[in-house]
């Protein structure tokens, strides 16, 4: 009996309302070095260094392009009350395509933290000067426009390009999307001349454009970004294609409202810290804090749009 | 440009940076030697240490770790048949048979000399040609890469010249099939059986550790159940001998010269890299070798060891061209290095050597220093390292099993991978017992993915037409070389008919 009392006390302390503030466990659905990994660790380190949480721990659980971590979070929910899983648009795309047996509806969305918009990029010597040039060329000869991307068909890079073509009034099914196995290789494809357009993330595109090798024709941001005021959006070129590749956090099913609000409060507080600002600067991320019901509404809207687009492209049966 | 080089010299030879090279090479060699841990893990481990350093020192340290790990990887490939990086697979083809026949010291010494030569020649080419090489690395399109990968497949001939043509082809096909497991680039699941753990396909490390290291360890156990003999019982006294005779040196030198140039240029291509370079060099040297030497390939040929080892290092140096001049990482390792550069606030690209000459040139110059350090560091250690083979089997085998399983687990953190590894290892043992060569399986697996991806892209871009095979000059040239490589031995065999079949001894 003697040893039970301290153990019981420990349980009470751990289960207390302040627990989430003490320690956050980050579940990362991909391996070390990927985008999910960088974001989760960046957020965790900023929070720990700023003193918002006492400790952070990380668990990389790759498999099934994220399916394994999602299942794990659901199956072991009762042990995951201080866990935040990082995810992004694939959780919607892959759930729609039934690659993930579960979806974000089965877990608790907490908040999105950063965003990277899609960018459509051409070589500096390209004849395309504005998006309309691409549209004209494509209308004349759809087979002559090759679009490179760093991921497989029906994943983010393809979706960004397809959305831009669809909203330009073109047939997105005729789009020639050339998949490469990494953004860097897609870039080589563009520079070697075998493709005319590269669909990639804006932060990656800015770094390449700074070196003078490529030009950014348009982004899928809703409006021009402060960081790069010269880069036009598709929207202002008359194409209402907005796509936000958010990265955000999800909690295990059964997370109480109190706990969810606690996570939300910690994440919201992060943006004011110097630690976060230095992480964000070095990574070229754009803040994008959408939490709670707004986040759920945002996800629902993106799910609806993606579903329609995938349907049109023939990826949903 | 001269100013830049001088600034680079100053930076590279400052005491702190010399120490960084030394530290990096030492740590890299040590980590790379552990089966299952390659340059990616080594660099990932070192990056946090470099955060406090200035960019040049940090990058020099990381580059040191990189060549150290590439070099260390060949050590585990030679001694225990555990190539932890795909670039070291071809090194194991001849290095392991050499070590098994009691020439471990010599094999390691040849590997050290070849690495040094490859790295140094690569660094010279880099220093002289870097500004114009950026164009070369962008001249290859998917169609050309497809032809290059096809050419790489001719290296399989090295395993089929021993009366095993059919077996080698079958194993290559099996390798190609294994490469198709997972989600394909059109977003379709192949051979996953609805199992989420197979969606990402089978990783190279897993397959390599299972078919080479694990199978080897299991065979040892089966062969000598309960025995306490040392892992290699042949010529134990000469295990650590480094002496390479003049004759052998003359035999190897031309191979080293050819392989370093070939390796460097293949390394420049962002879609090829060190692995393809090592296979191409291995295949090239076998084809160029006189008939009596050809049969040694795969059974302990000095040339067969020197060629891929040289090419691998030259290509690693070459891969800095797209990284530094275009900001494009050609491999997982250079991708990690790019991440490190960005976190120091250095953006590689065409303007790097103008904006940041200290970083640019000091890295290139530190490559010479790194190569010398590696040689000086490793030659004296070889006699001790090769004594590893004298460790009793009941100790060595569990250590190999432990490190190869752990290496695979530390990449994915997925326990299913371990189960898969054991199953593949057991199947590999069955193949070994039935005398099927496993090297073509791994070769087919490595080339298969790239072969398919590039063919798919070429066909998409050319609207389903195979016209790229004759309309693109680079593709056509490589295809002709490939055909010649395949035809010439056949023709000479038909005409001469003097090449008789040898029983295979590689898998003993």
Interface residues (C-beta under 8 A of the other chain):
Chain A: X31 X32 X33 X59 X60 X61 X62 X63 X64 X65 X67 X68 X71 X97 X99 X101 X143 X146 X152 X153 X154 X155 X176 X178 X179 X180 X181 X182 X184 X185 X187 X188 X189 X191 X192 X193 X194 X195 X207 X208 X210 X211 X212 X213 X282 X315
Chain B: X40 X44 X137 X138 X139 X140 X141 X142 X143 X183 X184 X185 X186 X187 X189 X196 X197 X199 X200 X270 X271 X322 X326 X327 X328 X329 X330 X335 X336 X338 X339 X342 X343 X345 X347 X348 X349 X350 X351 X411 X412 X413 X414 X416 X453 X456 X457 X460 X461 X463
